[in-house]
Amino acid sequence: MKIAIIGAGVAGSIMARGLAQVPGIEVHCLERIAPGEHAEAGTGLNIGPNAVQALQATDPDLARSVSEVSFPWSGWRASTMGGRELFDIKLKSIAPVDGWRLRWSELYRVLRDAAGDRIRYGCSIDAITDKTDGTGRLDIAFTEAGSAKTLTDVDLLIAADGRFSQVRSRFRGPVNARQVGVAIFRLIAPNTTGGLIDDYEQWFNGPNRLLGYRVPDDSIYMSGTFPIPVGSEIPEEMKTREALRRSFTPADGKLSAQGEWLVDLVTDESVELHWARLQESPLCLREDGANVLYLGDSSNGMVPTLGQGATQAMESACAALAIIRDLAEAGQYDPALWLEAIVRARHDRLRFVMDFSLEASDTLLAGSDPVAGSLKKLEAPFQRKLSLLYNDFAVPGGVLESA
């Protein structure tokens, strides 16, 4: 059985490594970049306890490798820029394990190294053609290191090529993303805080929020958000260092020690800020007329408020891999059955995570009260959803029985 994976990001790399260990499967993972080149090397990320548990259950050796290049994400603290603490949630009060915080470059390196030569680098996709024989198979034309190549009679195509997926665009046209009305910038800088900042924290001045935490090798990853009109581009005048200082400084001018360091950092002209807008893509897991599975941001681009982007890519890959392993072990190599089981296992879970991530963004929106909104996150309804988020990662019972 021939499987092609487009994209060696989080989901693609995990699938390439895992599927290569399933008897009877031939795996080809096509990645655009060159070996050693990492698309988001300059930024950091956090991975939730749900993905940590999923990877530990699915590929414990790989989970240990990721843990070795990470700091534990053990808490979620929120306060005002003036220093008033709003909440301090310990993740192990909700889940049995901590999350991870690390650099994108290290995560990619570990996952891609673990997949080894299953990944073919320097590949650009030229055409994807679905067969007309009713099998759902596809042919993939691509260029590898300047040479034209073709994968014919691909039984399953896994699109793990990101939020702006070429595969998804091929079948569905450009993604019509939903804009939330929030601008976001990201940066990473050397840790000169003297211990002021370590684990995951957020700081609010009205709906304007800064977020930061320490990552190996002793750097500070930071992002900032502020409201913008829904659907509009980020006004250039709001990106200036003077405007950012006004956005994150309280009306009385009094900043906490943490707040002062943060504002000085974001207003430093030598620090590069990477800008984007918070947006959500329509959920999509498969194609009906072809054997195509979407994983990660190609499937479920979501707002990053709960740190579930890479987390869900990892969780989805682990679930898909577990389903394929179990069905293959039972002698079922029909990709249509695999796709049906994966959709049953993941659709409602992803819908919940996407909706909850949007709900948790309430304090970032224009006109919001971040103090009241943050305190609400300590109440039972939000805490119940947080427990589901961090613990309800496994493939639901009965999925395989109905395959």
N, C-alpha and C positions, 0 to 999 in steps of 0.2 A: 504494500500500500504506500502511495506516494503523498507526502504532505509537504506543502510549501508554506513557509512563514515569511511574511513581509514585515521587516522591522525587528531589530535586535535590541529593543528597549527592555523594560522590566518584564512585561508579559512574554515578549518574543524570546528572550534569552532563557527564561525559565521553561517555556514550552520546548525550545530546541534541545535543551539538556535532557528534560524528562522524557520526551517522545523518543529520543534516540535510544533509550533503554527499554522500550517496549518492543518485543519480538514482532517481526513482520512489518515494521514501519521504516520507510526510507524518508529521512528528514532533510530538507533544504531550507536554510534560513538566510534570506537575502537582506543585507544591510547596506544602506546608502553610503555611510561614512567609511573612511579608511581605518585600518586597525590602529588602536590607540587614540583615536580622535573621539572626544566625548562632547556631545552637542551642548550640554548644559554644565560644563565643567566648573563654571564659576559660581554656581549657586548651591544651596543646601536644601534638605528636605527632612520631614519627619514621617515615619511609618508607624501606623497605629498597631496596638496590641492584637487586633484581629488578624492582620496580615502576618505578624510575627508567629502567632499560633498556627495559622494555616501553613506557613512555610516549614515550621518545625514538624508538623504532622506529615507533610508531603515530601520534603527533602531536608532532613535534619542536618546533613553535612553542609548543604548550601546555607541553611539558616545560621549555622555556627560561623561560616565564613563572613556573612554579612555582619553578624554581631561583633566580630573581631575588628571591624573598621568603623564601628558606631559607638556613640555614647548612648546610655539608656535614656529614653524619654519617660520620666517617671512622674511628672507633674504638669498641671495646666493651671497657671496662675494668671489672674487678671487684676489690674489696678488702674487708677487714673494717672495721668502724667504728673499730677501733683503728689502722688504717693499713697493715696487711699486704696487699700486692698479691697477688692470686690469679691473674689473667691480664690481658693487654692485647692484644686482637686487633685488627689493622688490617684494615679491610674490603677495602682494595685488595690485600691478600695473598690474598683469596678471590675477589673480583669485580673487573671492570675499571673500575667507577665507585664513587664514594661514594654513600651514601644522602642523604636530606634530613632536617632537623629544623626545625620551624616551628610557628606557631600555627594552630590549627584555623580561626580566623576568617579568616586570610589565605589558607589553602588554599581554603576555601569561596568567598571573594571572587574569587580568580583563576579557579577552575573555572566559577563561575556567570557571571562577566562574559564568559568565553570562549564560553559557550553562548548568551548574548544573549537575544533575545526568543523563543527556543524554550522557555524556562521560563515557565510561568504561575504566578504567586505567589498566595498567599492562597486556595488550593484545598483543600477538605476532601472526602474521598471519601464518598459516601452509599450507593452500592450498586455491586456488580460482578456482572453477570449473564452467564453463558455461554450461547451460542446452542444451540439444539437441532437444528441442521441438519447436524451432523457436521463443520463446517468448523473448529471450535476457536475461532471468533471470539467476541468479548465486547462487551457494552455497559457503559459506565461512567457512572454518574450522580454528579455532584459539584456542590458549591457554590463559586462563584468570586466573591469580593467581595460576598457576600450574594445572588447570583443563581443560581438552579438551572440547571445545564447538563447536557448529555449528549453523550458521544462514542459513536456507534453503529458497529457493524461494525468493531471494532478487530481487526486481523489478528494483532497480537502485543502482549501486555502485559508490560512489563519492571517487575518489582517491585524497586525499589531503595530501599525505605522502612525499612531499618534492622532491628536485632535484634528489635524488637517489631512486626514487619511486619503492617500491617492486611491486606494482600493475602494473605499466608501464613495468617493466622488465618482469613480468609474461606474458604479452601479446606481447611485442615488443622486448624483449631482452635488454641487457645493453644499456644505453643511450650513443650515440656517440656524446659527447659534442665537440663543436668547441672552440679550444683554441685561445685566442686573442693575446697572447704574452706579458702579463702583470702579474707580481707578486703583491700580496696584503697581507698586514698584518693588524691586528686589535688589539686594546687594549682599556682598560678603566682604568682611574686613578683618584685619588682625585683631585679636583680643587684647585691648588695652584697658579693659574695664577694672582691673584689679580685683576681680571677684564679684563685681556688681551684677553681672548677668551670667547665668549658667544654663539652667533648664528652661523649658518652653514657657514664655511669658508674653502677655499682651498688655498694652498701655493705651488708654483712651483719653482723648480730649474732645468731648462731644462724640460725634460719629467717626471722627478721624482716629485711626488706630495704627499703632506700631506693634510689631511682633518680632521677637528675637530669641535666639538660643545659641549656645556654644556647640560647635561641631569639631571633630578632629580635622586638622591638627591645630587645635587651639585657635580657631577663628570664630567670629560671630556672624551667623547668618541673620539677616533682618529683612522684613518686608514692611511696607506701609500702605494704607488704604485711605481713601476719602471719597465721598459721594460726588458723582457727576450726573448730568441729565441722562436718563435712560436712552440708549441708542446713539448717544453723541460720542465723538472722539474726545480724548482728554485735552482740555484747553491748555495751550502752551504756557499761558501765564500762571497756571496752577502748578507747573513743573519747576518753576524757578526756586532757587534756594531760599529767597526771601519769603515766597509764598508758603513753602514747606515749614519754615520756622513759625510763621503765623498759624498755620494749620495745627501744629502739634504743641503749641505753647498755650497754657491756660490764660484766661482773661486777666488774672491778677499777676501774671508773669512768673509765678512760683512753680518751679520744676523740682521734682525729687532728684536725688543724685543719679538714679537710673535715667530719668527723663532728660536731665541735662546732657549726659553722655550721648544718648540717642539723638537728640536734636542737633548736637554738635556734629555728629557723624553724618546725618542726612543732609546737612547744610554745607558740608565740606565739598568744595568744588572739585577736588581731586578724586572723589569717590564716584564711581560709575553706577548709575541707577538704570535698571532694566525695567521698562514700562510695559504694562498690558492692561486689559480690562477684564473684570470678572464676568464670566459668561458660562452658559450651560448649553450643551448640545443635546438634541433628541436621542433618547435611548434606542440603541439598535444592536442586536446580538447576532443576527444571521441574515442571509438572503434566502428567499423562497425558491428561486429557480436555479440556483447554483449552490454548490457545497462551499459556502463562505461563512467563516466564523469571525466575529469582531471581538477583540479583547483590548482592555485598557482604554485610553482616551479615544481611540477610534470607535469604541462602543458607547462610552458613557463619559464624555467630557463634562466635568462638574466643577462647581465653585470650590476653591481650596480651603474653605473656612475650617473644616474639621480635619484637614490633613489626609484626605481620603483619595487623592488622585493616584499616586503611585501605590498607595495601600490597596486600593481596589484592583489595580492592574495585577498586583501580586496575588491577592485573594482570588480573583477570577481565574488566573492562570493555574493556581493550585487546584481549584475546583474542577476546571476543565481537564487538567491532567489526571486527577484522581478518577474522574468519570471514564475517560478514555482507557486508562489502565485497567479498570475493573471490567469494562465491557470487552476489551480485547482478551483479557484473561478468560472470560466466559466464551470466547470464540466468536464474538460479535464485532465484525470489522466493517459494518455498514455505516458510512459517514452520516447518513440521514438520521440513523438512530442516535449517534453521538450528538448531533446538533440538537435534536429534540430533547435529549436528556439535559444538555448544558443549558438550554433556554429555560427549561422547567426549574432547574436548580438556581439560576442566576437572575432571571428577569425581575421577580418581586424583590429580591434582596437588593439589587442595584437601584431599583426605583425608590426603595426606602432610603438608601444611603444618599442618593441624589436629593431627594426631598428634604431629608434631615439636614444636609449640608446647607441647603438654601434657607431652611428655617433658622439655623444657627447663625446666619448672616444678618439677622435682624438689627443687630447693634451697629452695622456698617452702613446702613441706609440713611438717606437724607431725612432729617426730622426725628431720628430715633433717640431714645434715652438710653445710653450705654450702661448707666448705673442700674436702672431698673431692669434692663434686658439681661445684664450679667447676673444680677441677683436671682433672676428667674431661672437661670441655668442650674441653680442649686435645688430647685423644687423637684418633687417626685416625678412629674411627667417627663421633664427633660432628662433626668437621671435614668429613668427606665429606658428611654430611647438610647442613651449613651451606653447602657449595659448591653442592649441588643446590638448596637454598632460594634462594640469591642468583643463580643462573645458569640454572636450568632453567625459564624463564618462557615460552618461545615456544610457539606452537601446535605440537603434535607433527606430524611428517611423516605423511602418509597420511590425516589427518582429512578433508581436503576431497575427496580422491580417492574416498572411500567415501560421500560425501554424495549 
